[in-house]
């Protein structure tokens, strides 16, 4: 364990993060909303802490091992979420408590989108912008950004990259050099964001709302500059743009890179994970729309708009809203929540367990059925035309079992704080899948939950964002042995 190297990297990354507080300061000065000093103080504290970690260790140089990457990723998300909460605590009359500020900050950075704030419409513009920016930074992972623009770290980037990219197939690089891979991912991410912002602006949003919603849409975050979310605009065009970019962002960025490099859209249809996601979203949308029509909840185009939007928003773990889906009839709200467990493709900004894991679980289930019929047959698990190694297949089952176990442990923990079963189930599912919306008492916001429940849900957000094992490995004795 290279402690001095880890502290040096942590210091560098904190100083890098402090630069992201410059835009909110400029927004505050532009709108004259009077909260620029909160961001300036937070920036000074962040820079000072980063310098204190970096300067004594600035000459520490050593190749990072994978275990160092795990520790850096877990430490950085924890530290970043904590320092990201500073402006929300220092915001004068709008200041949040420590628990609420940390919850809001982690919810933004992990792209969960759960909020404890009401009256978002009336917050200072700098705070409304800052929440959206947190999600954009967290979307692709600021650690990947660091690998892309800080090759002078003097450490192996692959150890960091592996811990940060979601999904079971983490060793696949788009380019021979890991720094170039991280840059390629961020170029695609930034290009999609800019395109989304322009589309929103052309559809009728002002530049402030277009930038804010462009950030949170491509990050699949779900934060909005309004309490009513996308429903505030009451525009079918804006909703269609949002649906399109949620779907694009839920597809693997490796696939976007391949399609761009080969200039062929057929790449998307040839990819089994993308195909499964598109068919899954289509099926869920059809079920949602038909349920809303048959129960007379909505009629005609209103049912089509609301059904498709909420199905895509929840299933991709974005969490935007155009209607109160928690009040929809029958099992539909529960069905949408279960869909969020599938989430986006591996290597996308979506949450959930990831489509590729669901495909592998289904295929392994079918293999076991076939083995009952043909006990001596050697049956390979294939995704497309590629055989999946047994090691990955076993890792997927391990991930699934730990995912379920942790879900129930945190569910019991939240219920132990006095939260009812429906609220507890939905909030844990929502935060572990980095979704955002919930049912029951948290249907509109999480502000009324007990503080202890909020801290458990913050842990769920981190576990969901870092895909569980990256965090759990830190608690094994073997990790700390020399």
Secondary structure, 3 states (H helix, E strand, C coil): CCHHHHHHHHHHHHHHHHCCHHHHHHHHHHHCCCCHHHHHHHHHHHHHHHHHHHHCCCCCCCCCCHHHHHHHHHHHHHHHHHHHCHHHHCCHHHCCCHHHHHHHHHHHHCCCCCCCCCCHHHCCHHHHHHHHHHHHHHHHCHHHHHHHHCHHHCCCHHHHHHHHCCCCCCCCCCCCCHHHHHHHHHHHHHHHHHHHHHHHHHCCCCHHHHHHHHHHHHCCCCCCCCCCHHHHCCCHHHHHHHHHHHHHHHCCHHHHHHHHHHCCCHHHHHCHHHHHHHHHHHHHHHHHHHHHHHCCCCCHHHHHHHHHHHHHHHHCCCCCCCCCHHHCCCCHHHHHHHHHCCCCCCCCCCCCCCHHHHHHHHHHHHHHHHHHHCCCCCCCCEECCEECCHHHHHHHHHHHHHHHHHHHHHHHHHHHCCCCHHHHHHHHHHHHCCCCCCCHHHCCCCCCCCHHHHHHHHHHHHHHHCCCHHHHHHHCHHHHCC
